[in-house]
Amino acid sequence: MSKSTFKILFYLRKNQVNKDGKASIMIRLSVNGEVSQFSSKLDVEPEFWDVKLGKVAGNSQKSRQINNLLDDIRTSLKNHYHEIETHEAYVTAEKVRNAFLGYSTKQRTLLELFKSHNEDAKKLVGISKTEGTLAKYDRAYRRLGEFMKAKYKITDIALKEINHKFITDFETYLRTVSKCNENTTAKFMQTFRMIIIIAKNNGWIYADPFINYKIRLKRVDRGYLTDQEIQNIMDKEFGSNRLEQVRDVFIFSCFTGLSYIDVKQLTASNICTSFDGKRWIMTHRHKTNTPVNVPLLNIPLTILKKYEGKLHKGQLLPVLSNQKLNSYLKEIADLCGIHKNVTFHLSRHTFATTTTLSKGVPIETVSKMLGHTNIQTTQIYARITNEKISKDMQLLSSKLDDIEKVALKKQEL
């Protein structure tokens, strides 16, 4: 990937003369000291060869004809050299020779495969992929392209030439030049590795360059609202309908755990009476198509009734665009004296932590209601609050009363 030294030399094989008294004109390629030699398929009488100039001496028609062919060969070799230098990780004399002789086959390249993958993913948007997933793939594709131009001055790289150093160089680029944090970097690397796995599964590479590389996701303590902060938002009187509606949609999610897109797509057909005779939300997560069944508590039921029959196109709730919703939520947070980064997704975290886990709902139940396929994902969203620890320890203390009384009496004696 660094700049190479490239030299071309034409010389005569004088020790092998054919029956016509001619010797073959040979080509010697040198790239960074590595040499490859092969025949030009041209020949000339040894006495007419100029060793110093590396061409046929004289100005006869025959001399000019051979020298013109040698110039064409030189130009072709240079073109092959520059092509390999631009599109592959490194140049070798053997690569240039094979390209000139037509032996090389077109190698699969990283961005070529990545682009093809993204085009296929685009066709699946709305079926098994989301616009957000496609955007993630496109960002990773662009970052890799920018990285290769900046670091190696190449526009693509053969899959077979991707090694551990290329991977670690990309990680360094993301952290320094792109200024990505640890988790954003890890997600880019996960997407990159996905493309490498596709290449390996198709037999385009045999060794996995990620074999000794570990992608590290840092566990983040995600924010959530406390019971008091939820109450503050619910009790607040707003002077505009838009803030009141945004508040209602946000609180609805705090007590159901639905994501923005799932609330937006909620219809009357998703509200069902279940086996217990109570109203449930029965839907599928837009992101993963995982079934989600959530019993409706009184607060979200009241919010649904508030907007029943008042909205168009079968909407159950007045859901604005995600951007506007988040903008208005920051205004609501300011008005309620909440000094946290309140976004709509915070409602999902709040459901996991404050509404359910801290009230003693088992994590397996919470995981199911959130539509997680892996309980470890739920553990990232939720944490045990200090209030929950306090309640649990009070309960434990009450159970230990008798033992503690006996122990205290012994100490008094």
Secondary structure as UniProt FT lines:
FT   STRAND          6..17
FT   TURN            19..20
FT   STRAND          23..31
FT   TURN            32..33
FT   STRAND          34..44
FT   HELIX           46..48
FT   STRAND          49..50
FT   TURN            51..54
FT   STRAND          55..56
FT   HELIX           61..87
FT   HELIX           93..101
FT   HELIX           110..123
FT   TURN            126..128
FT   HELIX           131..152
FT   HELIX           159..161
FT   HELIX           164..176
FT   HELIX           182..201
FT   TURN            202..203
FT   TURN            209..212
FT   HELIX           227..235
FT   HELIX           241..254
FT   TURN            255..256
FT   HELIX           260..264
FT   HELIX           268..270
FT   STRAND          271..273
FT   TURN            275..276
FT   STRAND          279..284
FT   TURN            286..288
FT   STRAND          291..295
FT   HELIX           298..307
FT   TURN            308..310
FT   TURN            313..314
FT   HELIX           322..335
FT   TURN            336..337
FT   HELIX           344..350
FT   HELIX           351..356
FT   HELIX           357..359
FT   HELIX           363..370
FT   HELIX           375..381
FT   HELIX           386..399
FT   HELIX           401..412
//
